[in-house]
């Protein structure tokens, strides 16, 4: 029944001349709210495509999980019933093994290194690794660094994690990381997490500041410690069945708009992070900054995760670490 409803909602077709005679409309579904930086960047992408194509190619965006979970949207892409979606790189790990690298702790040196990777040849190669699975990676959206937030006490050291059930995404690598740091990883869907925290099903979770704020998780888990253990990007993907239908010109419009939206999202993300931290502090949450030295006890416990990997992953880690950093964008929502 769930699939029947989803297919009915997307109309059983991901694209077609439904926006008027001669117009192709690509449907894009994602699980984020309409005030999220990624959604705002996608809205700009839709405007870019519409303008570049003179209205002949358009994007119709379905936010807030209207078309299902991230995995369900990926499956709709694979069968050609949805054109595009945004998913966490952790979810892609279940399809293309290269994406498991993003769940490894302390992979990037800092924000500047992370952003440089997104626009590097190495980053493009990782996006291309999705093609055997009937979808194509278009670009990365920055999702910042993930840190722990908890209900009863702050996680200032790994000792504070002992005995705590920590919500994680459905990522074996993420689960291994939390376990190595001393916590008990517990996969729970994002939509169920507020209630799980409120009812004590889990003792905490880990995510970035905007998600912590927009989800209102600070209301039930008021301790947010910025240990920044991972930086798992979001990824914009298009299904191979739809991509193969596009003309070469349409493909260029989509690729150019996706890249422009990623640059805008980076600026929006920085502004949103600053606003989120200020807002949760104002609401009474305790936000605890951590220095590089403070993070060492966490990174020491998981250092082996960067070396105890297979040869292809180790080679990929070395390529990522060799990427030269570039200046981070200013914390301003305006596009360049």
Buried (B, 14 or more C-beta within 10 A) or exposed (E): EEEEEBBEBBBEBBBBEEBEEEBBBBBBBBBBBEEBBBBBBBBBBBBBBBEBBEEBBBBBBBBBBBBBBBBBBBBBBBEBBBBBBBBBBBBBBBBBBBBBBBBBBBBBEEBBBBBBBBBBEBBEEBBEBBEEBBBBBBBBBBBBBBBBBBBEEBBBBBEBBEEBBBBBBBBBBBBBBBBBBBBBBBEBBBEEBBEBBEEEBBBBBBBBBBBBBBBEBBBBBBBBBBBBBBBBBBBBBBBBBBBEBBEEEBBEBBBBBBBBBBBBBBBBBBBBBEBBBEBBEEEEBEBBEBEEEBBEBBBEBBBEBBEEBEEEBBEBBEBBBEBEBBEBBEBEBEEE
